[in-house]
Amino acid sequence: MRAALERAAGPTVAQAAAARLLGVSQTALARWIARDRVPVVMTAGGRMALPLTGLLDLLDEVAAHRSAGALRPLSAALRESPAAGTERAAPQGHRSAELRGLAYHRAVADRLDDEVVADALVRLRRWTAEGRVHPRYADAWERLLTGSRARLAAALRADDDEAAALRQSSPFAGTLSEDERRRVLRLA
């Protein structure tokens, strides 16, 4: 289901659509974003949007709080997240999102095989044909995915500005199972 949603929605969701899905106003969502509680990324068009995977996780948490009878399920979900300091203090702002992306991609690097690379290449080419990824990043990913496995793994593990920018349009979305992804992000 996640893959079907990704194909339909793409790697990011506009703030207005995310607010509707979360059942809050755009103003309320903007406040959470300003407090660095909801991660956002810049799209190729220069707008801030929510990463689809992060939004889906948040929707799961909101649904759980809503079914438990919370009056403000989004507030409850965000206050209990690790960034709220209940488990440990997380880095704030864009660096926090970068570290989560880095942890995810390092886990992907540990399991690179022909199928994982082939799936990512198919996804990248589909996004490129649909205009969902900036040509600069599409070209960089194409070179990595068709090059040596060692170079690809090194790029996935890199913690520098170029790698962080590249991860914003990663074709490895959905590579890890939901449980694996959550486990990796809890440890990030």
N, C-alpha and C positions, 0 to 999 in steps of 0.2 A: 504494500500500500504506500509506503514511503517513497518508493521509486516512481510509482504512478503519479503521486502528488508532485514530486520533483520535476517530472517531465511536464506536468501541466503548469506549475507555478514558476519553475526555474530555481536557481540557487538562493534567491533572495525574495523577500516579500516587502512591498511598499508599506510605509508606516500607517497609512490610512487603512489598508486592508488588514494589517496586523491588529490595529486597534479594534476594528469590527470583530475579528475572530476572538480577541481576548475579552470583548464585551465592555470596553472602556472607551472614553473619548480620546481623540487624538491629543488633546492637551494633557490628559493624565498620562498617556504613554510617553509623551515628550518629556514630562517631568521625571519619569523613571529612567529614561535614556540620559537626561542631563545629570542624573545622580550616578550614572555609570552602572545601573542595576540591570539594564537591558542592553545587550550588545548590539551594535550596528556596524555595518560596513559601507564603504562607498561603492556605488555601482559604477559601471563604465560611463554612465551618463552624468556622474558627479553628484548623485543624490544619495542620502543616507537611507539604508533599508535594513531590515532584520534578516540575518541568515536563516534560511528555512529550517535547518536542523535545530538551531537554538529556539526558534519559535515553536516548533513541534514539541520540544521538551517542556517549554514553558506552558503550552496548552495542556499537556498531560498533568502537570502540577496544578494548574488552575482548576482543571476538571476534578481532580482529587479533593481539593479544598472546597470546591462548590458542592460536591456530593457529601462532604462532611458538614455542610451547613454554614460555611464561612460567609459572612456578610460581604467581605471584600476579598474574594478569592485570589485576585492578582496580587494584592498587597501581602496577603498571607504567604503566597508562593515565593514572592521576592524577598520577604523578610526571613524566610527559612533557608534561603539559598546560601551556599558557602560564602558568597560575596557579602552577605549581611553580617558575617563575623560569628555565626553560630557554630561553625566547625573550625574555621581558621580564617585569618584575614587574607583576602585575595588582593592581588595587585588591581588597581583601579584603572578605568579608562580603556583605551585601545590596547594597551599592553596586556591587560587581562585577557581580552579576546585573542590576541596574538599567541599568548601562552597556551590557551586551550586548543587553538588550531595547531600549534606546534606539537603538543602532546598527542593529538589525534593522528597527525601525519607521521610522527615517529612510530606509533603503533602500526600504522599502515606499512611503513618501511620494513618493519619486522616480519611482515607476512607477504611481501611481494612475490608473486609467482606469475606465470603466463596468463592465467585467467584474470587476475586482478588488474594487470597492465592492459590486457585486451578490453576489459569492461571500461576502464578509464578512457582508453583511446576512442572507443565507440561513443561514450558520453561526451567527450570533448568535441568530436567531429559533429555530433548532433547539435550541441550548443553553438558551435561555430556557424553551422548552416542556418541556424535560427537567429543568429546575431545576438546571442546571450552572453558572449564573452568577448572582451576587447581583443582585437587582432594581435596586439603585442603579446598578451598573455597566452592566447591560443597558439601562437608560433612557438613560444618558449615551452609550453607544455608538450606540444607536438615533438619538438626536438628531444625533450627528456623522455617521453614515452616510447619513442622509436630508437633511442640511443641505448647505451649500456645500462644494465640493471644497477651496477655499482654507482654510476653517476646519478641515476634517478633516486636511489636510496639516500645518497649524500645530500641531494637537493631537498628531499623530504625531511631530513633531520637538521638541516641548516637553520641557525637562529640569527639571521641577518635581515636587513631591510628588504633586499631583493626577494628572498625566500618568503618573507611575510607578505609582501605584495602579491607574489605568485599564488600563495595559499588562498587569497581572497576569491580566486576563481578556480578552485581545485576540482578536478574531475574525479576525485576519490570519494565524493559524497556517497554514503551508503555502503562503503566497503566493509566497515565494521558493523556487526550486529548491534542492535539497540542496547543490549546489556553490556557488550564490550565497550561501546562508545561512552555510556554513562560511567562505567568503571574507570576508563581512561580519564575522563573529564573530572571525576571526583578526586583523582590523584594529582591532577595538573596544578 
